Amino acid sequence: MSRVNNLGTYIVLGLLVVIWGVAYPVIKILLGVLTPFELMLVRFWITSLPLLGIAIARRREVIALLRSDPGRILLLALLGVPGYHLTLNFGTHMMMRDPLTTNCAATIAAILVASLPAWTGLFSRIAGQERMTRLQWAGQIVAFIGVIIVVSRGDLSGLRFTSGALLVLGAPLSWALYSVLARPLLTRVSSSMPLVAIAILIGTIAMTPFTPSTMSTHLAALGLERWIWLIFLSLLATFAGYLAWALAIARLGANRTSVSIYFIPLSTLVAGMLLLGEQVGRVEILGGLVILGGVILTGIPRR
């Protein structure tokens, strides 16, 4: 039965990689009208609607979680919502405005976010949850090199790491800590839904007082097509995405789950080709093969 469950979990992770890959060009489309903070805020407002229903329906489990470890849940809320998204959005925005990184902000951000599995492995080891072998660490390095090849398209000239890049690094650090801290709670509950619901609701409530005055005007200018993309981003990439990630952590562990992040640039390339007309060449294909090889190495179990 465990093998069947693990297979199902890997299928869910595969779908999540596709959805999160599509999310990047969708975010690019929506940022044509909304500011980074506005997009983050409205995204989580929409996500919170079904999560509020889950929290009410399973209020006994939510209350039990809050009583059992309120400090950890508060940390999950801060790391999983503002911790990840504020550092990523504002760090990228800073790089876009910096003359040194204007033309390579997205590339630098993608490379930094791809460091997530390595941070997860490090934090997981510190927490005494999981330990990776040398071969698995080598696989991490190989896969990360593949990501660099894909997102840079083989051209690293002009890349600069500034204060904006340092801020973006807070995103993978936040998500790695979120994944490792969530594991003990997820292994004690029958379902990840109550934990994800209360963490995101707390995180969203914490951000709401900072709603910009321009938000209503910008939302009115979205148009039907962008609203559809916004709902996709909220309900699939965020609502379903957070639940799927929590399920995978509970069943596979934080390390094996985080390795799936390496495949997101490939999914983004395909989505960019279909949605934005971007081109995919031999360098990107080579990078994809390097990523695949690295992920295969990380999957070799300890003997």
SETIDREN-860463 format. One record per residue (C-alpha): residue in three letters; x, y, z. Coordinates in steps of 0.25 Angstrom, whole numbers, plus 2048, in hexadecimal, padded with zeros to 3 digits. Layout:
<lovos>
ALAXYZ
...
</lovos>
This chain:
<lovos>
MET800800800
SER80B80A803
ARG8118087F5
VAL80480B7EF
ASN8028177F8
ASN81181C7F4
LEU80D81A7E6
GLY8018237E7
THR80982D7EF
TYR81382E7E4
ILE8088307DA
VAL80283B7E2
LEU8108417E3
GLY8128407D4
LEU8048487D2
LEU8098527DC
VAL8168547D4
VAL80E8577C7
ILE8048607CF
TRP80F8687D6
GLY8178697C8
VAL80B86F7C2
ALA80A8797CD
TYR8168807CA
PRO8128867BC
VAL8048887C2
ILE80A8917CD
LYS8128987C2
ILE80489B7BB
LEU7FD8A07C8
LEU8098A97CC
GLY8068B17C0
VAL7FA8B77C8
LEU7FC8B37D7
THR8088B77E0
PRO8108AB7E6
PHE80A8AD7F4
GLU7FB8AF7EE
LEU7FD8A27E6
MET80289A7F2
LEU7F68A07FB
VAL7EB89D7F1
ARG7F088F7EE
PHE7F088B7FD
TRP7E28927FF
ILE7DC8897F4
THR7E487D7FA
SER7DF880808
LEU7D087E803
PRO7D086F802
LEU7DA86E80D
LEU7D1875817
GLY7C686B813
ILE7D0860817
ALA7D4866824
ILE7C5868828
ALA7C1859824
ARG7CD85482B
ARG7CE85E836
ARG7D1853841
GLU7DD84F83A
VAL7E185D838
ILE7DF860847
ALA7E785484B
LEU7F3858842
LEU7F3866847
ARG7F3861855
SER7FE857853
ASP80886084C
PRO80486E84A
GLY812874849
ARG81586A83D
ILE80886D836
LEU80B87C837
LEU81987A831
LEU813872826
ALA80987D823
LEU814887823
LEU81D87F81A
GLY813879811
VAL80C88680D
PRO81389380F
GLY82188D812
TYR822886804
HIS81A8907FB
LEU81E89D801
THR82D89A7FF
LEU82B8947F1
ASN82289F7EC
PHE8298AB7F2
GLY8378A57F0
THR8348A37E1
HIS82E8B17E0
MET83B8B77E6
MET8438B07DC
MET83A8B57D1
ARG83D8C37D5
ASP84C8C17D7
PRO8548C57CA
LEU85D8B97CD
THR8528AF7CD
THR8478B57C5
ASN8488AB7B9
CYS84B89E7C2
ALA8428A07CE
ALA8398947CB
THR84588B7C8
ILE84C88E7D5
ALA83F88C7DC
ALA83D87F7D6
ILE84B87A7D9
LEU84987E7E8
VAL83C8787E9
ALA84186B7E3
SER84B86A7EF
LEU83F8667F8
PRO8428577F8
ALA8508597FD
TRP84B862808
THR84085880B
GLY84A84D80C
LEU853855815
PHE84785981F
SER84284B81F
ARG84F846823
ILE85085082E
ALA84284D833
GLY84683E833
GLN83B83A829
GLU84383581D
ARG851833819
MET85683380A
THR86182A805
ARG86D8317FE
LEU86882B7F1
GLN85A8327F4
TRP86283F7F7
ALA86983E7E9
GLY85C83C7E3
GLN8578497E9
ILE8638507E3
VAL86184A7D5
ALA85284D7D5
PHE85585C7D9
ILE86085D7CE
GLY8558587C5
VAL84B8637CA
ILE85686E7C8
ILE8588697B9
VAL84986A7B7
VAL8458777BD
SER85287E7B8
ARG8508787AA
GLY85F8757AB
ASP8638837AC
LEU8688887BA
SER86F8957B6
GLY8698A17BC
LEU86389A7C9
ARG8658A27D5
PHE86189E7E3
THR85D8AB7EB
SER8558AE7F7
GLY8488AB7EF
ALA84E89D7ED
LEU85189B7FB
LEU84289E7FF
VAL83D8947F4
LEU84688A7FB
GLY83C88B807
ALA8328847FF
PRO8388767FE
LEU83D87880C
SER82F87B811
TRP82986F809
ALA83486580D
LEU83186981C
TYR822868819
SER82485A813
VAL82D85581F
LEU82485B82A
ALA817856824
ARG81C847823
PRO81A844832
LEU80C849832
LEU808843825
THR80D83582A
ARG804836836
VAL7F783A82F
SER7EE831826
SER7EC83D81C
SER7F5849818
MET7E9851815
PRO7E7857823
LEU7F585B825
VAL7F6862817
ALA7E9869819
ILE7ED86F827
ALA7FB873822
ILE7F787A816
LEU7EB88181C
ILE7F4886827
GLY7FE88B81D
THR7F4891814
ILE7EE899820
ALA7FB89E824
MET7FD8A4817
THR7EF8AA815
PRO7F18B781D
PHE7FC8BB813
THR7F28BB807
PRO7F68C67FD
SER7EC8D17FA
THR7EE8CF7EB
MET7E98C17EC
SER7DB8C37E8
THR7DF8CB7DC
HIS7E98C17D7
LEU7DF8B57D9
ALA7D48BC7D1
ALA7DE8BD7C6
LEU7E28AE7C5
GLY7D78AA7BB
LEU7D189C7B9
GLU7DD8957B4
ARG7E68997BF
TRP7DB8967C9
ILE7DB8887C4
TRP7EA8877C5
LEU7E988D7D3
ILE7DF8827D8
PHE7E88787D2
LEU7F487D7D9
SER7EC87E7E6
LEU7E48717E6
LEU7EE8677DF
ALA7FC86D7E1
THR7F98717EF
PHE7ED86A7F5
ALA7EF85C7EF
GLY7FF85F7EE
TYR8008617FD
LEU7F8855800
ALA7FF84C7F6
TRP80D8517FC
ALA80884D80A
LEU803840806
ALA81183D7FF
ILE81984180B
ALA810838814
ARG81282C80B
LEU82082E805
GLY82783780E
ALA82C84580C
ASN839842804
ARG8328397FA
THR8278427F8
SER83084F7F6
VAL8388487EB
SER82B84A7E2
ILE82F8597E2
TYR83A8567D8
PHE82F8527CD
ILE82885F7CE
PRO8318677C5
LEU82E85C7BA
SER81F85E7BC
THR82186D7BC
LEU82886C7AF
VAL81D8647A8
ALA81286D7AE
GLY81A87A7A9
MET81B87479B
LEU80C87179B
LEU80787E7A2
LEU81188879F
GLY817883792
GLU825881798
GLN82F878790
VAL83686B796
GLY843867790
ARG84E85C792
VAL85486379E
GLU8478627A6
ILE8458537A2
LEU8538507A6
GLY8508577B4
GLY84484F7B5
LEU84C8427B3
VAL8568477BD
ILE84A8497C7
LEU84583B7C5
GLY8528357C7
GLY85483D7D4
VAL8468397D9
ILE84982A7D6
LEU85582B7DF
THR84D8317EA
GLY8438267E9
ILE84E81B7EC
PRO84B8167FA
ARG855814805
ARG85B806806
</lovos>
